[in-house]
Amino acid sequence: SINMTYTKSLFWYNLTTKVHAVDDQSKNAGSVKVNLTITSPSGVQYVRSATTNSSGEATVALNYLFTKGIYKTVITSIAKGGFTYSPNKTEQTMNVQ
């Protein structure tokens, strides 16, 4: 699953994207490498990667963003040696206001 949130600071926004990975038995999957592309309203793409912790959660933060509008996160790959993952949700959008 993907969850996007943001906070507003004095003049900018901080965007956080969390991805939660589980195995075929719905147990948290740790040490899974997640690659993401986050696209800003102006079309700038931020390519990031993170590895899930023991709770199956990977977090990517983008700080000091000045542009309001729709941000889109897409999981471009998710992998762990010896395992195949099929994400049930590969993208999410969020309106930063």
N, C-alpha and C positions, 0 to 999 in steps of 0.2 A: 504494500500500500504506500501511497505518497501523501504527505501532509505538508502544506505550505502555510507559513505564518509570516507576519512582518510586524515590526515595531517602528514607530516614528520617533526620531530624535529631533533635535532642534531644527536642523535644515536638511536632513537626509532620512533614508529608510534603511533598515536592516532586515534582510529577507533570510528566512531559515526554511530549508527543505529537509524533511525527515522521510526516510524510506525504511519500511519494516519488512524483513524477509523471514519467511517460515519455510520449513521443509514439507515433504509430502504427508507428514503426520501432524501438520499444523503446530509444530514446535519451533521456537525461535531458532533461527539459523545464524550462528556467529561466523566470523571470518569470511564473509561473502563480499567480494569486490563489486561495488555499484558505480557505474559511470553515468553521469547526467549531463544534459545540456539544458541550461536555463536561458531563455530568450527574453530580452527586455522589450518594453513597448516600442522602442526605437529600432529594434532588430539586432541589437548587440547580443552576441551569443557568448555565454560563459560556460566553458567545458570544465567539469569538476569530477573528482572521484573520491570515494570514501569506502571504508570497510566497516561492515556491521560489527557491533560489539556482541557480548554474550547474550544480550536481550534481543538480538536480531535487528538492531536499529543503527542506521548510518545517518549522519547529520552533515549537511553542507550549508555554510553560511556565506551570504554576500552582504558586505557592509558598505556603508557610505554611498548608497544609490540615491540619485537625485530625481529620477524620472518616475512620475505617476503613470498609472495605466495597468494594462494586462501583462503579467509575467507568466511565462509558460515553462514548466519543467517536463522534460522527457527523459525517461530511463533509456539510455542507448545500449547498455549491456549490464548484465548481472550474472556473476559467475563465481564458482568455487571449484577447485580441482576435484574431478571425479563426480561432480553433480551437475545436473541441468536444471535451470530455473525457468519457469514460465510465469512471468508476472501477470497477475490478474488485472492490474491497472498500470499502464506505462506512461501516462501523462496526466498533468493537472494544470489548471490555470488559476490565477488569483488576481483580483483587481486591487492594486495599491492606490489608495486615495489620500 
